[in-house]
Amino acid sequence: MSEDTILQVKNLRTTFHTSRGDVQAVRGVSFHVNKGEIVGLVGESGSGKSVTCMSMLRLVPDTAEVDKDSSVLFEGSDLTRIRGRQMRDIRGEKIAMIFQDPMSSLNPLIPVGKQVSEMIAIHHPEKSKEERKQETLSLFEAVRIPEPEKRYSSYPHEFSGGMRQRIMIAMALANHPDLLIADEPTTALDVTIQDQILKQLRGLRRDYQTSIIFITHDLGVVAELCDRVEVLYGGLIMEEARIDDLFDSPRHPYTLGLLSSIPSVTQDRTRRLKPIPGSPPDMTNPPRGCPFAPRCPYARRICAVALPEFTTIGAEHRSRCWLLDPEAPASNNPFRPESEGQTQEM
Amino acid sequence: MDSSTRIQHLLEVSNLTKYFDAGRGRKVHAVEHVSFAVDEGMTFGLVGESGCGKSSCARTIIRIYEPTEGTILFEGKDVSHLSQRILQPLRRDMQMIFQDPYASLNARMTVRDIIAEPLLAHHVVKKREEANEIVFRMLERVGLTREHANRYAHEFSGGQRQRVGIARALVLQPKLVICDEPISALDVSIQAQVVNLLREYQDESGIAYLFIAHDLSMVRYVSDAVGVMYLGELVETAETDELYRNPLHPYTRGLLNSIPVANPKLARQRNQSGIEGDIPSPIDPPAGCRFHTRCPYAKPICAEETPLLKNQGNGHLCACHLYD
């Protein structure tokens, strides 16, 4: 763990025990976050991106089991091993979280100002009520809620979705966390509001060196916000890269597929989108080999039977794909130099 | 209006207005004075943020809601005030795909019955059994198999459910399908599958779509012409390439600037500003231009006079005092 690393997740595995069998939601995820860094966890529904973060903070229900060999190192302690009391001290103080739906995370019966101020009181009981109110007001100002004084005593239903998300951010920032986990915080918002919130998160990193884990399915948001990306599929990290590398030279067929299934406002309109055929795997019975193999246009026999290990492509760029194996054939292989042109095509 | 001397559009909406009662004598100005046309085999995209009235507009056109004012011409026929009984046979040509594939399919019906229902309702077939062949063909057409016919909606993924919804909408071979956010509940890789399916069907059949969405990149991709709505009003409309290359209305510009670009280098270079603030309440919309409260170019006149939708050349219509 280097000096700059504030979070190191190692081999995280989470299984949900259900009546339909065990759902292997996260199957051995390892990544790290540096100080002041924004890391994106990208994937579709069921890829394991949210469960990864919920498991880190021990917010998964009792039906979920986090494997004994998993570790989540944060500022010197393993979050999977510390006691519940210590975990509660870390949540909200050192690590804060914001969710997709702010309405379900706010208490509808308590004015928003009081809710934020309570958040300060829990971790800093020594602060007086007046002190807490002043801090809350300056937080409201920081997240650009107009007329903070007046809005302090408003109830959640009196705010728009975008404003509610700002209150959630204010609450998350109340105790100046070192790490903010944002789980699809802009997915339910309009693009103009999303744009405002993303600016806010960038400002947060700039002003306070807050590290952010940003969970999303939107590659556009990733390109706008993140420094580094983990692409998840079937409970595994398939590719990890700095954003420029991910967009310039993706090295996993799933990443290629994601990139070619989104239209862009600048791209030629007459060009057909190339969707990824099929649908994501059932995690009660995940494929034996690479989870993407059943949908992969380049899949070979080995892909169905054995899960590939990571291949290192460059500094901070690695991918889990048999096509990168030194013995992989060059035909129908988008990652071989002789067919470099094809990667652009797909 | 003399319909013989003018071009007949498949769908022509003029001055469409829909108010909802908000109690205590107040009303929600959901749609106000919206006019546009959709031609055969074309896709008209309607975009805007939540609450801009795009869905209300769609639902009024298909007469789920009664229009407060304005006319809806379908194949030259005024359908805006027809009784539901007279409207019924016309509905065969005008179908709808809904946003939520979880809520819009009856959980107690098999997929076969869901797709056969419109055939029975419109007396295309007399008995359920007669519908089977058509249902099977339709299932295959939308990328499912006949084995799926006996299953229930809950056994399907979101993308598959939306295919069932599409099959139901297309089974009567309508001339126009209103797609109300048909892909926004789906995963990225599945969105492209559904959009491609809609486009392929259009190429084959010459069907027209009114495509409603908030995803501007997707709307650009599917539409021949686009209308931008803000707070119940149509503020700009043009052919797709013209609109995206040369957006005129400050709202359209802000909206386009707010779209995240899936290209980190462009994203860094770009220093355009989005739109500040929130959309005002449609119960008491701002006077004059409705966008003036958020517009960086607002002049005094903008707060007083409602700008009219005017042709700025090339059939590019824009309602903004900047172009007076």
Interface residues (C-beta under 8 A of the other chain):
Chain A: E44 S45 S160 G161 G162 M163 D190 V191 T192 I193 Q194 D195 Q196 L198 K199 H217 D218 L219 G220 V221 V222 A223 E224 I243 D244 F247 G257 L258 L259 S261 I262 P263 S264 V265 T266 R269 R272 L273 K274 P275 I276 P277 S279 P280
Chain B: E49 S50 S157 G159 Q160 D187 V188 S189 I190 Q191 A192 Q193 V195 N196 R199 H214 L216 S217 M218 R220 Y221 T240 D241 Y244 G254 L255 L256 N257 S258 I259 P260 V261 A262 N263 P264 K265 L266 A267 G274 I275 E276 D278 I279
